[in-house]
Amino acid sequence: MNPYVTNQYVGHGFLDVNMTNDGRSLFAMFYTIDGSVRDQFRIHKSRQ
């Protein structure tokens, strides 16, 4: 069993990247040409 799954999207779109929480959180969404959300992810860095 693979520890991850990968797919390739054949098409065009754009990646909207937003930084929040004083640069500690990154949120990104990939939109296709028709405006639908194809993928999204969030990365959060905790304070240490």
C-alpha positions, 0 to 999 in steps of 0.5 A: 500500500502506498502512503500517498495518492497522486493524480495529475490534473490536465487543464488550466487554472490558477492557484490562490495563496493567502497568508494569515495569522502574521504569516503562520498560516498558508491557505491555498485553493486551485481553481479551474478555468470554469471557477470550480475548486479543484484542490485546496490545502492549509499549512499552519506553523505553531509557535514554539 
